[in-house]
Amino acid sequence: MAAVADAAFALGRLDQALHGHPLLPASLHRLRLDAVRRQAAVDGYAIDPWHLAAVIEYLPLRLGDEDRGGVFEAARHAFAQYQWLVAPDFDQEGAVQEATAFLTRGAPAESPLLGVARGLHDWLEAGHARPAMRTAIVRHLGTTLLRTPLPLTGAAALQADVPWGFAAWAPLFLQALAAEARDALRQLGLLEQAWRQARQVVSTGRRSNSRAPAALDLIAAAPLISASTLAGCLRMAPKNALALLDQFVERGIVVEVTHRSARRLFGLKGLAPLAEEVALPRRARRGAGRFRASDLEERWGEDDPAPAPIALSPLVRWQPDYADLEAAMAAADQAVRNAGSRLDALGLRRLGGSERSREQEEAADDRE
């Protein structure tokens, strides 16, 4: 019961801190990354959470001399766990609903947290897989104890060296839940501190109607944001939003994680590890890019003559020819005159069946 009380207190503090918090989306993103990292480690895959963040955003990984096959295999497994947690497909959703029904079966004769521990233990004893029950636990706690479905699953209690008897295992599961909640609360404090410092830097020396503080709030709330998304939220031109993001990058408030000229994604400076894990574009890796003066110094030595400039002749000015257009317009005018003469001969050329126009009268006078 001491483990139950400790876990309930830790989860309650975290839920109270996140309820209505402006950084809730960013905090949930970090919590999901850490939850999947813990789950993958228990399943036998060591994954860097920033590797997973890059995979989620379809960004290439920057790999050194490490085992590339092992990194990609771990990233593939972690992404599958993330899908179970965030957006399960049709078959996975059916398995999650089955696990939820298993978790809530019968009348609750014990505390909700102890009931979750017993449901997970019995589910695994029956030979079922872990991912469905993990998602079911998150949803169940979000509807019974918490106001937000927090990705807390007590993954450390499923390590290989943990005793499996329920009487000895249940307190360890509750302690793992409490440790995850306390770690999430610490991460929220770090995010909030960085956000407040950035707001103070941005607000200094700006106009009262500046959109920079609002832009920073949006960047802090979203894990990653693009210039077009920021422009749509603030109702400003995308080029102005991009200029604002570039200013934030220059002042060290925001980091760019894509290293590209298109589809650039930005986040608070706490995402600097993600920027370090994302691979550079192929053009940058090949050494190509913008022109630099040092390139000429490397290509030609100081004693080598510089290449002579190529003399270019001025372009011949284009002279338009309107002869065909004038002939066509003359033919059209002649056809209009012929049609008018025929209508006058038949007495049908009247405006609304009333008086003839001034041009018609002048033409009739000329014929007389």
Salt bridges, closest charged atoms under 4 A:
ASP6 OD2 - ARG182 NH1 3.47
ASP15 OD2 - ARG147 NE 3.17
ASP34 OD1 - ARG37 NE 3.83
ASP43 OD2 - HIS77 NE2 3.20
ASP43 OD1 - ARG130 NH1 2.90
ASP43 OD2 - ARG134 NH1 3.28
GLU73 OE1 - ARG76 NH1 2.63
GLU93 OE2 - ARG139 NH1 2.85
GLU110 OE2 - ARG118 NE 2.91
ASP122 OD2 - ARG105 NH2 2.99
ASP122 OD1 - HIS121 ND1 3.95
ASP183 OD2 - ARG38 NH2 3.08
ASP183 OD1 - ARG186 NH2 2.74
GLU192 OE1 - HIS21 NE2 3.39
GLU192 OE2 - ARG196 NH2 2.81
ASP217 OD1 - ARG199 NH1 2.69
ASP246 OD1 - ARG264 NH2 3.07
GLU256 OE2 - ARG264 NE 2.99
GLU277 OE1 - HIS51 NE2 2.81
ASP295 OD1 - ARG292 NH2 3.13
ASP344 OD2 - ARG349 NH1 3.62
